[in-house]
Amino acid sequence: MIKGTPELIAERREEIVNACEQLYQTMGFKEITLKEIGKVTSFSRPTIYNYFQTREEIFLALFEREYDRWNEELETIIEENERLTRRQVAEKIAHSLENREQLLKLLSMNNYDMEANSRQELLTSFKTAYGKSMRNMGSILDKFCPEMSADDKQTFIYVFYPFMFGIYPYSAVTDKQKEAMKEAGVDYAYQSVYEISFRCLAKLLGV
């Protein structure tokens, strides 16, 4: 049983997630351990176990927070626009992802292991944020593309969401990877998150 007020518990969980986010800027998933996370929090590693049982649970909480932030941007698209052309819809969704590079980075990881090594209640909380993003996307299509059929809208979501898993690896290319591509003779056109996202969205919307 975790001791403390709900506010203190939420504050400490947030501090742990923030520490994970900080480390994730310069370290890979496999390098980030509970010990490393403990070094950049105000309490010891054993205390972390009161809030998260595994490293994957911390990453899942970070993942959930990224979906929450993206949901805010998707809701802003809905609330602040009365009408949008299909091209404008593609542009605004692409720009919303341009601001969520960390979400795309997390999507490119092995989500199966992350979810498998997290408790059911935390996984459900994450899926709630994920599901909300799908509903928001559906609301965008309902409002701005009312002529699309229900099947077309479902196809849009079930094509674009899997597509997002590959955006980060294709947009965040290291110098080492570029050199390897050059040495391998691979003629590759490097594109930004916005460019990759917009091209797919425009195709799906028939722009």
WOHUBEL-V944130 format. One record per helix or strand of 3 or more residues. SS is the DSSP state (hx for helix, st for strand). FROM is the first residue (numbers start at 1). LEN is the number of residues. If there is no record, write none. Layout:
SS|FROM|LEN + SS|FROM|LEN
//
This chain:
hx|6|19 + hx|29|3 + hx|34|6 + hx|45|4 + hx|55|26 + hx|86|13 + hx|101|7 + hx|111|6 + hx|120|25 + hx|150|15 + hx|167|5 + hx|175|9 + hx|193|13
//
